[in-house]
Structures are given as C-alpha cells and as structure tokens.
Amino acid sequence: MTGASRGIGAAVAREFAAAGDRVAVHYGRSREAAETLVGSLPGGPHVAVGADLADAVAVRAMVDEAAADLGGLDVLVNNAGIYVEHSIVSTSYDEWRQAWEQTLAVDLVGTANVTWCAVRHMLERSSGRIVNVSSRGAYRGEPRAPAYAAAKAALIAFSNSLARALGPHRIAVATVVPGWTETDMAVKSLAGPRGDEIRAESPLGRVATPADVASAVLYLASPEAEFTSGTTIDVNGASYLRL
C-alpha cells in the first residue's frame, strides 16, 4: 500500500489489518510515522517499506521487499501522491515544468512502476486485486494544480486498461475517487475561511473521513468484488456528480 504512513493510506492499512490481513505500509519520507502505524496495527506481522516513487530502481526493490516479507502480494493499493500548486497564470516557465515533472513522476509514472512490479508477484498466483486512489479533481479540474488533476485522470484510464489486460489472470482492478477528505493535505483549507464553503459542497454537510474512503477500498479488494473490475467509485458525498 503506497503512501500509507498517514491520512487515507493509514486508514486503509487499519481497515485491512482489522480484517485480519497482513499489511506492507509504504512511506516516502515519513519512516517514523510508518513504523509507528505498523506497531499500532492489530494482527500481523506487518512491515514498513520505504522508497521514493520517482526512483524506478528503489520502487522495484521496495515491492520485492514487501512481497518477501508478506510471503507474496494479494492486493495493491496505490494511494501515494503529491500536490504542488502551479497556476498557469502565476508560475514561471521553470516552476511550471518542475511541477509537472515532479507530480507525474510520483502520481502517475511512480504508480505505474509500482503496479508493474506488484503484478509480477500476482501473476505467480493467478489472482490479485489492485485499487487505485484517484481524485475528484480528475473530473472537476484543479486550476491551482493542473498536473495533479491530469495525473489523477490518467490513473482512471490506467485502471481501465489494466482491468482489461489483467482480467484473464483473475486480477481485478478498480478506482476510488475521493473528494475533499480530512487529511493533512486538506487541513489548512478546511480550517480556513473556505472551510464552511467546502463542507457545504456536499448535501451531507461534511467532507469525507479517511475511514469513508478506506471502506470503499476494502470492498473493492475483497473476493466478493471481483466483478466490479473496471469500476470507478466516487466517495465525495454527492459534492460532484457525473454521468
């Protein structure tokens, strides 16, 4: 599970551990947070594995380490992502290019590389589940971070492609698309002057909790959800509706 040291990733790790699964918690920089999370999970043994997802060599080593520690891989949850503001109106050309390179390297290419490596282990068992965590911004757009929205939209297309390619190997692939969620990434906006406006976007009058998203991920990774392969599930409290 990538990007699992906090927020949605940590909530997903807790859901899987509570269901009796062993979990590999990936971290980029927050090793201490990942190890603390691993130590708090029921069951196990669980493991923390680190890698910069922009480093293809490190990604392969990380996935192989997780598979060795867990005795194989049944489920991959691609949750890691970075968000770098780079409005096309206000950034310099250098800032613009750097934001695109950094964001795509982690949010899209890094995810693709993790998936390729994990699928090698799933093919050995002729079974598996892959759940990719996208964003409402893939549909609505992110004017302050267009690279983030583009990467998250591409992730949905990536999931659809893999669902077709991996179905014959009994590997199901689906996508969860959260809206605003109570994570460290969103805390500043939710606590600021726009907080009430953001919560009012949903007729439920709130934003998602990490547990809301984790519940959807757990279902899509379950044996019962095989025929939902290719599905995209919105978890945004009807704050954004699409056909």
Backbone torsions as a table, in degrees:
resi	resn	phi	psi	omega
1	MET	NA	116.8	-175.9
2	THR	-86.8	152.5	179.2
3	GLY	58.2	45.5	-169.6
4	ALA	-105.7	9.5	-176.0
5	SER	-78.9	-13.4	-178.8
6	ARG	-159.1	176.1	172.5
7	GLY	56.7	-136.3	-177.6
8	ILE	-59.8	-43.4	-178.6
9	GLY	-59.8	-42.8	178.6
10	ALA	-65.1	-39.1	178.3
11	ALA	-64.5	-39.1	177.5
12	VAL	-64.4	-43.1	177.9
13	ALA	-58.2	-42.2	179.8
14	ARG	-64.4	-40.6	179.8
15	GLU	-62.4	-45.9	-178.7
16	PHE	-66.5	-42.6	180.0
17	ALA	-63.7	-40.4	179.1
18	ALA	-64.8	-26.8	178.3
19	ALA	-83.5	0.1	177.1
20	GLY	97.8	7.3	-179.3
21	ASP	-89.1	154.3	170.2
22	ARG	-89.6	143.4	-168.9
23	VAL	-129.2	137.6	168.8
24	ALA	-104.9	116.7	-177.8
25	VAL	-96.1	110.8	178.1
26	HIS	-85.5	144.2	173.9
27	TYR	-135.8	153.1	174.0
28	GLY	-93.3	-61.5	-180.0
29	ARG	-118.9	-23.9	-170.9
30	SER	-89.1	64.8	-177.7
31	ARG	-61.7	-43.8	-177.4
32	GLU	-61.9	-42.6	179.1
33	ALA	-63.6	-40.6	179.6
34	ALA	-64.6	-43.9	-179.2
35	GLU	-67.6	-35.1	176.3
36	THR	-64.8	-42.5	178.0
37	LEU	-62.0	-47.4	179.7
38	VAL	-56.4	-41.9	180.0
39	GLY	-67.5	-20.7	-177.7
40	SER	-93.4	-10.2	-175.1
41	LEU	-78.2	141.5	176.0
42	PRO	-72.5	160.2	176.5
43	GLY	71.2	-145.3	178.1
44	GLY	109.6	-163.9	8.1
45	PRO	-74.8	143.2	177.1
46	HIS	-104.5	170.7	-175.7
47	VAL	-143.9	147.8	172.3
48	ALA	-105.7	131.2	-179.8
49	VAL	-130.6	135.7	-175.5
50	GLY	-113.7	147.6	173.8
51	ALA	-172.3	144.4	167.8
52	ASP	-79.3	116.5	-175.1
53	LEU	-68.7	-12.6	175.2
54	ALA	-81.6	-6.2	-178.5
55	ASP	-105.7	104.3	-173.9
56	ALA	-62.2	-36.2	179.8
57	VAL	-67.5	-43.8	179.3
58	ALA	-64.8	-35.6	178.4
59	VAL	-61.2	-47.3	-178.2
60	ARG	-63.7	-41.2	178.5
61	ALA	-63.8	-40.0	-179.3
62	MET	-64.4	-45.3	-179.0
63	VAL	-65.3	-42.9	179.4
64	ASP	-65.0	-36.2	176.9
65	GLU	-64.3	-44.1	179.3
66	ALA	-62.1	-43.6	-179.7
67	ALA	-63.9	-39.9	179.4
68	ALA	-66.0	-42.0	-178.3
69	ASP	-69.1	-33.1	-176.9
70	LEU	-94.1	-7.9	-176.9
71	GLY	77.7	30.0	-178.5
72	GLY	121.7	175.3	179.6
73	LEU	-128.5	124.5	176.4
74	ASP	-101.6	-33.5	-174.2
75	VAL	-137.0	138.2	170.5
76	LEU	-121.2	127.6	172.9
77	VAL	-115.0	113.7	177.8
78	ASN	-92.3	99.7	-176.5
79	ASN	-114.6	-21.6	-173.4
80	ALA	-62.4	144.2	176.6
81	GLY	-170.3	153.9	174.5
82	ILE	-120.3	152.7	-178.8
83	TYR	-128.4	113.3	-178.6
84	VAL	-120.3	119.7	-179.9
85	GLU	-71.7	134.5	-178.8
86	HIS	-159.6	65.4	178.7
87	SER	-55.6	133.8	-179.1
88	ILE	-64.9	-20.4	-179.1
89	VAL	-78.8	-35.1	-168.4
90	SER	-113.3	-7.0	-177.9
91	THR	-93.8	154.1	172.5
92	SER	-76.7	167.1	179.5
93	TYR	-62.4	-40.7	178.8
94	ASP	-64.0	-43.4	178.8
95	GLU	-63.5	-40.8	179.7
96	TRP	-60.6	-50.3	-178.2
97	ARG	-64.6	-41.1	-179.2
98	GLN	-64.3	-40.7	179.7
99	ALA	-63.2	-42.7	178.5
100	TRP	-64.8	-45.2	-178.4
101	GLU	-62.9	-45.5	-178.2
102	GLN	-65.4	-45.7	-175.3
103	THR	-66.9	-48.4	-178.6
104	LEU	-67.0	-33.1	-179.3
105	ALA	-61.0	-36.1	-178.8
106	VAL	-94.6	-54.5	-169.4
107	ASP	-71.0	-28.3	-177.1
108	LEU	-117.9	-61.2	-177.3
109	VAL	-65.7	-41.8	178.0
110	GLY	-60.7	-43.8	177.7
111	THR	-62.3	-42.3	178.2
112	ALA	-61.8	-40.0	-179.5
113	ASN	-69.1	-42.7	175.5
114	VAL	-57.8	-43.6	-177.4
115	THR	-64.8	-45.3	178.4
116	TRP	-56.0	-45.8	-178.7
117	CYS	-65.6	-42.2	-179.4
118	ALA	-67.8	-37.2	-178.8
119	VAL	-63.2	-30.9	176.9
120	ARG	-56.5	-39.0	-179.8
121	HIS	-76.3	-36.3	179.0
122	MET	-67.4	-34.8	180.0
123	LEU	-63.8	-28.7	177.6
124	GLU	-63.2	-27.8	-178.0
125	ARG	-103.2	-8.7	-175.0
126	SER	54.6	41.7	175.7
127	SER	-166.0	159.2	176.5
128	GLY	162.1	169.8	176.8
129	ARG	-136.5	137.0	174.1
130	ILE	-126.2	126.4	176.5
131	VAL	-122.7	119.7	179.0
132	ASN	-102.2	134.3	179.8
133	VAL	-98.2	111.1	-180.0
134	SER	-97.7	-143.7	-178.8
135	SER	-159.6	149.7	174.3
136	ARG	-56.3	-27.8	178.6
137	GLY	-60.6	-20.3	177.1
138	ALA	-61.6	-30.2	-179.7
139	TYR	-100.7	-42.8	-174.0
140	ARG	-82.7	-26.0	-174.8
141	GLY	92.9	154.3	177.4
142	GLU	-130.2	90.0	-174.4
143	PRO	-61.4	-25.7	178.5
144	ARG	-90.3	-10.2	-178.9
145	ALA	-149.8	67.1	-175.8
146	PRO	-62.3	-29.4	178.3
147	ALA	-65.5	-36.8	177.9
148	TYR	-62.8	-47.1	179.8
149	ALA	-63.4	-41.1	-179.5
150	ALA	-64.0	-42.6	179.3
151	ALA	-64.7	-40.8	-178.9
152	LYS	-70.4	-32.9	174.8
153	ALA	-67.9	-42.2	178.2
154	ALA	-62.9	-31.2	-179.9
155	LEU	-64.7	-34.3	177.3
156	ILE	-67.0	-44.4	177.2
157	ALA	-63.5	-38.3	177.0
158	PHE	-60.0	-45.7	178.4
159	SER	-59.7	-44.3	-179.3
160	ASN	-62.6	-41.4	179.4
161	SER	-63.3	-43.9	-179.0
162	LEU	-69.0	-35.0	178.0
163	ALA	-58.8	-38.3	177.9
164	ARG	-72.6	-42.0	-175.0
165	ALA	-73.7	-34.0	-171.4
166	LEU	-100.5	-9.3	178.8
167	GLY	-53.7	-44.0	179.6
168	PRO	-61.0	-17.9	178.8
169	HIS	-99.4	12.5	179.6
170	ARG	60.5	34.4	173.4
171	ILE	-111.2	115.4	-178.7
172	ALA	-96.0	144.1	-175.7
173	VAL	-132.7	132.0	179.7
174	ALA	-146.1	170.4	-175.4
175	THR	-130.6	139.4	171.9
176	VAL	-110.1	134.1	-175.8
177	VAL	-122.4	91.3	179.4
178	PRO	-77.3	155.8	166.0
179	GLY	-97.0	-146.3	176.7
180	TRP	-57.3	132.7	-178.0
181	THR	-136.5	145.1	-177.9
182	GLU	-72.9	80.9	178.2
183	THR	-126.1	171.6	178.0
184	ASP	-59.1	-33.4	-179.1
185	MET	-65.0	-29.4	-174.1
186	ALA	-104.0	-8.5	-169.6
187	VAL	-60.0	-38.2	-178.8
188	LYS	-63.9	-44.5	179.4
189	SER	-67.3	-41.2	-177.8
190	LEU	-69.0	-29.8	179.8
191	ALA	-87.7	-10.3	-175.7
192	GLY	-88.4	-168.8	-176.6
193	PRO	-64.1	-20.2	179.7
194	ARG	-90.9	0.8	-174.9
195	GLY	-56.9	-48.9	-178.9
196	ASP	-65.2	-37.5	178.8
197	GLU	-64.3	-41.3	179.3
198	ILE	-64.1	-45.7	-179.6
199	ARG	-64.5	-32.9	-178.6
200	ALA	-74.1	-11.1	176.6
201	GLU	-61.0	-30.3	177.7
202	SER	-95.4	136.4	175.4
203	PRO	-63.8	-13.3	175.6
204	LEU	-81.6	-9.5	174.6
205	GLY	75.2	22.5	179.4
206	ARG	-153.7	172.9	171.5
207	VAL	-103.2	172.1	-178.7
208	ALA	-71.4	151.2	166.9
209	THR	-94.0	157.2	174.7
210	PRO	-55.1	-33.0	179.4
211	ALA	-65.8	-33.4	176.5
212	ASP	-58.9	-45.3	-178.9
213	VAL	-70.5	-41.0	-178.1
214	ALA	-61.3	-36.3	179.6
215	SER	-63.1	-39.7	178.1
216	ALA	-66.6	-40.9	178.6
217	VAL	-62.7	-44.7	-178.7
218	LEU	-60.6	-41.4	178.9
219	TYR	-63.3	-47.0	-177.4
220	LEU	-64.7	-24.6	178.8
221	ALA	-87.8	-3.8	-174.8
222	SER	-80.5	158.1	176.5
223	PRO	-59.0	-33.1	-177.2
224	GLU	-69.2	-16.5	-173.0
225	ALA	-96.9	12.5	-175.7
226	GLU	-55.0	-40.1	-174.3
227	PHE	-81.7	3.5	170.3
228	THR	-90.0	6.2	178.4
229	SER	-53.8	133.7	-175.3
230	GLY	90.6	-2.3	-177.8
231	THR	-79.0	146.4	170.0
232	THR	-120.3	118.2	-177.9
233	ILE	-106.5	122.4	175.4
234	ASP	-83.0	135.4	175.8
235	VAL	-127.7	72.2	-176.4
236	ASN	-133.7	14.1	175.7
237	GLY	60.6	32.5	-179.7
238	ALA	62.7	23.6	176.0
239	SER	-75.1	-21.9	175.3
240	TYR	-145.9	122.7	-177.4
241	LEU	-113.0	141.0	179.6
242	ARG	-134.6	157.8	178.8
243	LEU	-86.6	NA	NA
